[in-house]
């Protein structure tokens, strides 16, 4: 089905005209990359009914409403059919024409192999080759760019504003630097801002200096406010400095400094961590500076997991790219694409009293295929292509009768379902905390450790697990180091110590190190428990299985049968299927698969099934 078919259905609006005056018309205008639909000033002759197909529900009475650019011709046609005058501004017509031309070119580029006879592509390929040779001379361990990196560099440069959603471990850091370097050398871009989690800032800075020795990057991290003020001034007044590397929190703490800069290029690593633009102050400040202050021509949000747990997570990514041009305004997206469900549940105030609460929760997409067609040209999604393999093993543990008796005892200790759920999850990870010493997971861990001499990374969501596992390892003669929190520098120091010290066999950690860190020295990964988010597992495996890995990586996940862990595992399989259908379909063309499952419904089902167990 064509994208016009979906537009026609999406904009099948019901319009009621009244008090219409001769010469009145609807104004379609362009402002801040958005199509604004407004009434003629002073008139109240039109409304879009609140009860209409596809929930396009808004009253137009001197108000504004934003729609995706792709839908503009359909809206014009719909309103013209009912005899309503239209007046697009010249600016809107010009920007719409540019948008469609660029979109069509990206679509054709994605659906076919790159044409080396195209002068722009030939120029980019020549630059990549020249830079590759230079890096090889400086860095002996660099073996050259992978095919997925070359494709991503070309697509990013041509696309100008592209989501780099390549698989975890595909070398997105070097890809983004290459894009920025080309744009500054060949397209007159001047300065680049790199925003990323604090735990990754130093990593990114070190990677840059490993491949490029030009000292063009300045990093601002945990210095005192006075020192940071001096560093911002240095960056502003030193022409040699072209890259500013800092963490997300500076959008909050250093807003008064950052808002005074102009950046031509914006790179945001692990962008899914900046998705809460409605409530989080740092995210709100970030989007405000992008729109009002920095106004970067080139924008590259990066994430191997653009959808973490809710399909709605993808909206802020495209809000960054164009502030409404691709997916429309926030209200339009909410009304037409987000599926909501109303549910009633109990909050227990005491064993005798409870309160009934009704909430409306976003559970996923409506019109899934249409959304995929809208966003597909703006996402580069490449798979990890390594000679080594990633082998995953789900270790199903059969518990003893004594273990299950203790499990049921812990389950009955708490009054409400949420507390019971948290208690049994922690019991399964650290049984000794609840008076049960023989955790069967340690038997499986010992089997793994005795079969190989490789370094091992053990992940758990719970800090109590980290303490229990590290204690067991030390008691059994295995050198280990732990990471449970702290700032980004702490995590990097722990990772570096683990990599360099041959006596440290195991790294036992929470997901603090789960983004951007390279731990290729470890060939074994253990998930002490399955996480709620399927993307958390993807990030965990990506610490070891990433670009440059030449050895097979083996990942083991522990699941205790007949417990809540089995329920979580079953629901994760459904989540995995949903995410793969949405994200993997972006790598080529525009798939027409209909997606019926909703991620939030799946997550709700975990607790509901646990309550019945």
N, C-alpha and C positions, 0 to 999 in steps of 0.2 A: 504494500500500500504506500502511496506517495505521501510526502510530508504535507502536501496541500490538503490531502484527505483529512489528516488529523487536525490541521488548522481549521478547516471548515466545520468540523464537529466541535472543536474546542470553542470556537467563536459563534456558535449557534445561539445567539443572544436574542432576547425578547425585548423590544424597545417600544415604549409608549410615548407618543408625542402629544403634548398639550400646550396650550398658550403659545403656539408657534407664531412667530411674526415673519412677515415677508423679508427675505434677505438674511434670515438667521441661519447659522451653520455650526457644525461641530469643528473645533480646531484641533488638528493633530500637529504637535510641535516636537522639537528635539531639544533636550537639555540634559547635560551630564550623562550622555550615552543612554538616555531613556526616551521612549516615546511617551509623551504626555497627552492624554485625552482629556480635554476640558470643554466646558460649555462656553459659549459666547458670554462675555462678562455681562452681568445684569439679567440674564435670561434664566428661566426655570422650566424650559419647555421639554426637557428630556429626562427620562430616568431608565436605568436598566433594572428590570424587575428583580426583586430579591429571591423569588422562586423561579428559577430558570435552569435550563439544562447545563450540566457540568459546573454548577455553582459559580458561574461568573456573576457574582452578586455584588453590585455596588450602585449606589445612587450617585448620579452625576449632577450635582447642584453646586457649581463653582468649585468642584473638587478635581483632583487629578487621579489618573489611573494609568499604570504602566503595563505594557504588553511586550512580548518578545518581538524583535525586529522582523523575524521570519513571518509573523502573522499579520503584518501591516496590510499587504494587498488583500488578504481575505477579509479583514475588518472593513476596509474601504468598500469592497464588493458587497459585503453583507448590508452595510448601511445604505449603499447606493440602491440596492434591490428594494428596500422599503421606502425609497424616495426621500432619503434624508441627505441634505447637502453636506459635502466634505470639503475641507480646505487644509491640505497638508502644507506646511511651510516649505520654503525653498531649502532651508537648512536640513530639514527632516528628509526631504527627497534625496538630497545629495549624500547624506550620511547613510541612508538606507541603501542606495545604489552601491556605495563603497563596501558596505557590510556584506551584501549579497555576493558581490564579485569576489571578495576575499574568502568568504565561506565556500563558494563553489570551487575556488582554486584549491583550498585545503582538502575538500572532499575528493577531488580528482587526484591530488597528490597522495592521499592515504590509500586510495583504491588502486593505485598503479605503482610500478617501480619508478624510482627517481630517474629522470632523464638527464644524463650527463651532458647532453648537448644544450640543455638550458643554461644560459650564461650565469645566472645567479647560483644554480646548484654547482656548476663547474668551479666557480670562484670559492664556494664554501669547501668543496672537497679538496681543492688545492691548499687552502688554508689549514685544513685538518692534517693533511699530509706533512706540510712544512712544520707545523707545531709538534706533530708526533715525532718527527726526526729530532727536533730540538730537545724534547723531553727525554728521549732515549739517551741522548748524550749526557744530560744532567742526572738522570735517575736510572741506574743500571737495572733495577728491578721492574721497571716499566716495560711491558711487552708489546705495547701498542693498543689502539682503541678497538674495542669489540664492535661487531656489526651493529648491535642494538644501540651502542653509544653514537656511532656515526649517523645512523638514521635519526636519532633523537636530536642531535646537534643541528642537522639540516632542517628538520621539521620545526624545531624551536625558533631558529633564525627566521625562517620564512613565515612562520605563524605569528611571530611578534608577541602574542599573548597566548600561551599554551600551558596546559596542566601537564607537568612531567610526572606521569603516574606509573613509571616503569616498576617492575618487580623489585622487591627489597633486595639489595646487594648487587644491583646492575651498574653501579658507579654513577649515580645521579649527581654527586658532588662535582666530579670532573666534567661531566656533561654540562652542567650549569655554568661552570667557570669558562669553558670553551665557548659557549654561546655568548656570554658577556664579553669575553676578550675579542671575539670577532666583531660584535656590534660596536665596541669602542674603537677598534682599529679601522673598520671598514664602513661604518654607518654613522659616524660622528656622535655616538653616544658618549657622554662624558663620565658620569659616575654611577656606581652600582651600590645599592644597599642590600646586604644579606642579613635576613632575620632568621633565627633558628632557636631551638631550645638551648638553655644555658649549658646543658651537659654536652652539647655538640659543637659549641662555638670554637673551643680550642682545637678540637679534632679537625674542623673545617679549615681553620687557620694553618694548622700543621700540614694538612694535605696540600693546600695552596702553595706553601713555601717549599714543599718537597718537589712539586712539578714546575714551579715558576720561581725564579730567583730575582724578580724585579722589585721586590719590596714595595709593591703597590697597595697592599692590604693593611688596614689598621683595625685592630681588634679592641673593643671596649667591653669589659666584663664587670667584675665585682669590685672595681676600684671605688674609692670614696667619691662622694658627689663633686667635691672640689677638683679632684684629679680627673674625673670624667669630663667636667666642664672644660678643663685645659685640653684634653684629648680631642673633644669636638672642635675646639678652636684650631687645633693643629691640623685636623682633617680639612677644615674649611679653608685654611690659608696655605696649604701645601699642595701644589699642582701635581706632584708625583703620586700622591695618594689617590687612588681611584676606586678602591673597594672599602666600604665600611662594614665590618662584621660585628654584629651585636645580637643580644638575645631579646626575646619577646617582651620581657618585663620592662625593658627600657622604653617601650611605647607608653608605659604608665609613669615610671619614675623620672624619665628624661624627656617628657613630652615637650617641655618648653624649649629644649635644645633641638630636638629632632624636627620639629615643625618648621624650623627656619631653613631647612635644606631643600635642595632640588635634586632629585635622582631620576636619571633616564631609564635605569634598569632596576627592577625589584625582583629579588629571589627570596622566596620564603620556604625554608626547608621544614618538613614534617608539618605541613600547613593545617592538617586536621586538628592540631592542637590550638588553632586560632579560630575555631568554628563558632564559638559562642559570642557572636557579634551583638546580640541583643542585650546581654546582661553583663558580661565581663568587661571591666573598664579598659583593660589593656587592648582587647579586641576592638572595642568601640573607638578608642583613640587611634588605633592602627587604621581602621577603615576611614576615619575622618581625615587623617593625614594623607592617605592615598588619594582621596577625592579632592581635598581642598589645598593641600600643600605640596606634596611630592609630585603628583600627576605624572607618574612614570609612563613613558611610551611603551616600554617592554615589561611584561609581567610574567613571572614563572613560578607559580606555586608548585611545590614538589611534595609528593607523598606516594609511597608504595601501597598505602591503605587509605585512599580518599574517602571510602565509606568504612567507618569504624564499627558502628553498631546500629545506626539509623540511616535509612536511605536519605532522609532530609539533610544529612551531613554534607551532601554534595552542593547544596545551594550556596553557602558562603564561598566556596572555591570559585564559582562563576560570578559571584558578586564582586570578587576581587578582580577578575579578568575585565569586566566591562560595566559593573554596577547596573545590571538590568537588561543589557542589550540581547543576551542569549536566552535567559530564562524569564525575562520580565521582572517587574517589581516584586517586592516581597509579598504584597497583598495578592497579586495575581498568582504567584507561585503557591501560596498557601491555599487559595480558593480552588485552584484547578489541578494541582499535582499532589497535594499531601492528603493522604487518607487518615481520617480521625476515627477513633472509637470511644464511646462513652462507657465507663465502667463504674461500678459501685463496689466499695470494699469497706472493711471495718478497721478502725483504729481502736485498739484496746487501751482505755485509760486506767483501768484496774481490772482485777478478775471479775468484778461485778458489773462494770460499766464499759460501754464502748460507744463509738460515734460512727455513724454511716457517712462515708465520704463519696462524693461523685466527682470524677475527674474526666477530662477529655484529653486523650493522648494521641499524638501523631504516630501512626503505625506503619506508614510506607507510602509508596507512590500510587496515584491513580494515573492512567494513561502512560504506562511504563514505556511503551514503544516510542511514543511521541517524545518523551523526555530524552531517551537515548538518541533519537535522531537529532534533537536540538544540540546535544553536547558532544556528539561523537567527533566532529571535525576539530574540536579544540582540546582533545586529549591525546597525548602520545602514550601508548601502553605497550611496552616491550617486555618480552619474557627474558628470564635469566638463561643464558646459553653457555654452559660450562662443560668441559670434558668430564668433570667429576659429577657424581650423582648425589641426590638427597633422598635418603631412605627413611621412611617414617614407620614407626611400630607403635601400635596401641596395645599396651600391656594390660590385659584384663586380669585382675587379681581376684581370686575366689576367697572370700573371708571365712574365717572359722565361726563356729556357733558362738563361742565366747566373745569374739569380736562383734558379731551382729547384736548380741545381747547388750553389750556396752553401747553400741551405736543407738539402739532403740531407747536405752536409758537416757542418753544425752539428748535425744530428740524430744523426749517428754519433759525435759527440765524447764523449757521456756514457755511463756504464756501464749505468745502470738507466733504466727507462721514465719515471719521475717527473722525473728530472733532464733527460732528453731533451725531455720535454714542456715544462718550464719554459724550457729554452734556446731552443727554436724559437719559443715565444710571444714571448720578449723580442727575438729576432732579427727577427721580423716587425714589431715596433714600433720598433726602433732598429738598423737593419742596419749602420750605420757602426761601431757598437761591435764588430761581428764582421768588420770589414774590407771591407764592401760599401757603396759610397757612394750608389748610385742606388736609394733606396727609392721604389717606385712610388706609395706613399701620398702623397708630397709633390706629385706631379703632380695627383692628385685634389684635394688641399687647395688648390692654386693655382687650379684651375678654379673652385672654390667662392668663393674670396676675390675673384676678379676679376669675378664676376657680380653682386656686391652690395656696398653700403657698410655693411651692418648689422654690429653687433657680433656676435662669434662666441665661443661657449664650446666648448673642445676638451677632451674627457674621455679619460683613459687610466688603467688600473690600475697601470701601471709608471712608477716615477719616472724611469727612463732615457728613457722616451718623452717625458716632460715636458721634460727637458733638451734632447733632440734637437729636438723641435718648436719650443720657444722659441728655440733657437739659429737654426734655419732661418728663423723669422719675422723675427727681428731682422736677419739677413743680407739678407733680401728687402724690408726697409723697412716691416714691419708692427709697430706698437706693440703690446706684449703684456706681460702680468703673469702670474706663476705662483703656484700654491698647491699645496704638496706635503705639508703636515703642520702641526705646531705645535698650539697650543691653539685653542679655539673663537674667542677674540678675534682671533687672527691671521687665521683664515679670514674672519671678518666684516669686518675691516679691508681685506683683499684685495678682497672682493666690492664693498664700498662705493667703494674707489678705482677699480675697473674701471667701475662704473656712472657715476661722476661725471666721470672724465677723458675728454674727447672724443678724445684722442690714443691712448688704449688701445683698439685694435681687437679684440684677442683675449685671452681668459682661458684659460690652459692649466692644467689642474688634475687632480688625482686625485679620488677620490670623497670627499675630505675635506669638500667643500662640498655633498655630495649629499643633505642632509636639511634641509628647512625654509627654506633660503635662497631669496630672491626675486630673480631676475635677469631681469626682464621686458624690460629694455633690449636684451637680445640676442634676435635673431630667428632665429639659426642655431645649431644644435648639431651637433658632430661627435664621433662615437665613433671614436677612433683604432683601437680593436679592440672586438669584441663581448665583453661580460662573460660569465662563467659563469652568473651569476644573472640571470634575466629581470627580476627586480624592480629590479636595479641600473639597467637601461635605463629603467624606468618612473620611478625617482627622478631620473635625469639629465634626462629630458625635462620632468619636473615643475618644474625650476628656472625654466624660461622659459614653459612652457605651464601657466598657473595662473589663478586668479580675478583679474580685472582686466586680463588680456591682451586687447588689442583688435586686434592684428596677427597674421597667420598666422605660425606657427613651422615651420621646416623642419629636420628631423633627418636627418643622413647617417651611416651606419654603414659602415666600411670592412671588407671581407672579401677576403682574398687566396685565390683559387681553388687547389684541389689542395693545400691545406695544412691544418694543424690548425684554422685559423680557419674553414674550411668545415665541418669536423666539428662544431665548437662551434655554429656557426650552425644546422645541421640539428637538433642536439639541443635547442637553444633553442626551436625551433618546437614540439617535442613538449612541453617544459616549459610553454610559454605556453598550450597547449591544456589541460593539466591544471589549472593555476592558475585559468584563466578559468572552467573548469567548477565548481571548488570555491567560489571567492570570488564570482563573478558570480551564482551561484545563491542567494546569501544576500540579494540585494537585494529579492526578492519571494518570499513564500511559502516552500515547501520542495520543491525539485526532486527528482525520483526518478531522475536520471541515474546510471548505474553508472560508476564510474571505475576503469579497469583499469590505466592506466599509473601508475608509481610514480616520484616525482621523483628519489629517490636512485639507482634503477636507471638512469634516464636519464643522470645525471651519471657513474656508473660506466662507462656505455657510451662516453662521450667518450674516456676513457683507453684502454679496450679497443680501440676502433676505431683510435685513433692508433697503438697498438702493432702493429696489423696492417698499417698503411699503409706 
